[in-house]
Amino acid sequence: MGNAINIWLDDQRNAPDRWIHLHNIEEVEKMIGLVLEFDVFSIDTMSFDFHLSHPKNGLDVLKYLAGLCIKEKTKKF
């Protein structure tokens, strides 16, 4: 899929090549907001770090993204 992205959510470890490296839920929300301006997107693969140095953890990010799926903002997750 042409608009598929790979997201690496981790505040301490480096992301692999060709992955979008995000550190917390605010960065995820900002990146998704930018992508949604262009078209419906898909998340091909996502790596979650549960323990983030932030009040919200990886599970909160998963819930946010699941909400986007329910609203049909992303076609694959």
N, C-alpha and C positions, 0 to 999 in steps of 0.2 A: 504494500500500500504506500503510495507516494508521500502521504502526510504522516506516516508512522514515526514515532519518536521513542527513544529509550531514555528513561529517567533513572538517575542514581541519586538516592536520598541518603546522605551521610554527612555528618558534620566533622568527621575526623579523617576518614580514609579517602584517597583520591579515586576519581571515577575512571573506568576504562576508556580507551579511545572511542570516539563517536557516541558517547553518552552525554546527556545534559546533566551536569553536576549541580544539585540543589542541596541546601543545607538545612532548611526548615520549611514550615508550612507557608510562611509569607512568600518565600521564593517560589514555591510550587504554585501558589495562587497567582502571583505576578506573571510567571511564565505561561500558565494556562490562559490567563487573560490576553496575553499577547498572541498566542496561537489561535485563540478563538476569533480574533479580529479577521483572520484570513479565511477560515473555512472550518468545517468539522474536521477534527483530527482523530488520530488513534494512538494509543499507547501500545507499542509492540511489547516492550519488556520494561519492568520497573523493579529496582532493587531497593528495599526499605531497610533503613537502620531504625530499630524501634527506639533505642535510647539516644535521643537527641539532646543537646545542651540547650534546651528550649522548653517552655512550659507545655507545649504540645508535642506529642511523639509521633512515631510512624503510623500508629493505628488511627490517629486523628487525620493524617494525610490520606490514608486509605478510605476513611469515611467520606472525606471531602470529594475524592475522585469517584467513589461509588455514587455519590449524589449527582455528579455530572453524567454518569452513565444512565441513571434513572431519568434524568431530564433530556436524555438523548443528545447530549453535547459532544460525546465521543462515541464512536462506533465499535471500538474494540478496547477491552481492558482486561 
